[in-house]
Amino acid sequence: MALSPHPCDAFVALPPASVDAVILFAKNAGNAKEVIHEVIYCPPTDHASGSKVKCTYIEVEQVGHCNAVLLCKTPWMWGADMGANDKGVCIGNTPVVSKALGDADKEGKLTGPDLVRLGLERANSAKEALDIITSLHKRHGTGGSCCEEESSVFHDIYMIADRKEAWVLETAGKDWVAEQVKEGIRNISNSYTIHTKRNAESESVKANGDFDFAGTYQAGTSSSRYEAAKELLNKSSGSLDVKGMINILRDQSSGVCQSGPDHVTVGSMVSILTPESSNAPCVHLVTATPDPCQSVYKPFVFTKETSFGNYTVSPSKTDAKHELYKHHEKARDQSNELKEMMRDLEQMGLDGVKEVIQGEEVTVSELNALFEDCVESEMKFY
């Protein structure tokens, strides 16, 4: 029933592993090489009581207020592989082949990406996102293909982070377990990692006592990328900054960065979550183009007057190539000279990000169209 999931990895680094008292969240989304990732911005919205929202396959009850969200997603799906909201919450999911998969999972219900988006739209903290996702998971269930061209169903693992902590949530059918991360590093790939140590669990798991969740539900061997990626994090622990996290997302030897021919990292994201006590905003960097080694990480900051543009938004589900993708596609397999220019452009953005998170004076007007301006600059180079 389930094909092998496309390689996906998510990471979090908290002090003392990270520097500048920030929390780093990161995710690489893998898919087939022909799949296109779009990056969209949705402003905050209010909704009438009793209204519904159409997700990928089903409708669910809407809430009164939805947060502003930045979403990295495939155009045909309503949900997102990863994203952030204006409350400093980030979520990413990775699919996993579970021994609990059955015929019921073929039925279109909520998908893992749907729950990522719903969590971001509704939660003001990582713990609240965990509660929202598990509540919707219990009420509506999950199911339906996560691939547009072929039927392939999975269960899901989530990395959830905010400005003070992170949570790893692992699901297998109606069962789920969660681990709280208060310091150091944590990563997830396409395999279960929570055995008996957990901080929250479903009622069905609690009823079965202290059993090995990963050992019970892991189908096949664990992802070798998980251990390789964990080693990369450990090597940088204590000095990990946004540049170091980007380097991990670009690491090909570990398999974290996929460059084909079958699987490609279609989108990548890094978020700098500043402390709650800080006046500095959170900053989110995304590629919106495939293969981090050939892409530029561009910064985005939520503001009250965000100007996002349409350069990274797919025109339609059937016409998925957005403007940035088209420019990037023409320059694919860049010359060394162009690649150096792109790295210089990225470094300029990172230098600006450093000023923002260190609390240096930056006008709000500069942040309103920050992402849009960076995309325009990148396209001019191509």
Secondary structure, DSSP 4 states (H G I P E B T S, - for coil): -PPPPPP-EEEEEETTTBSTT-EEEEEEEEEETT---EEEEE--EE--TT-EEE-SS-EEE--SEE--EEEEE-TT-SS-SEEEETTS-EEEEEEE-BTT--GGGGS--B-HHHHHHHHHHH-SSHHHHHHHHHHHHHHH-B-S-S-SSS----EEEEEEE-SS-EEEEEEETTEEEEEEE-SEEEEE-SS---SS--SEE-HHHHHT-S--HHHHHB-SSPPHHHHHHHHHHHHHTTSB-HHHHHHHHT-STTSSS-B-SSEEEEEEEEEEE--TT-SSPPEEEE--SS-GGG---EEE---TT----STTS-S-SSS---HHHHHHHHT-S--HHHHHHHHHHHHHHHHHHHHHHTT----HHHHHTHHHHHHHHHHHH-
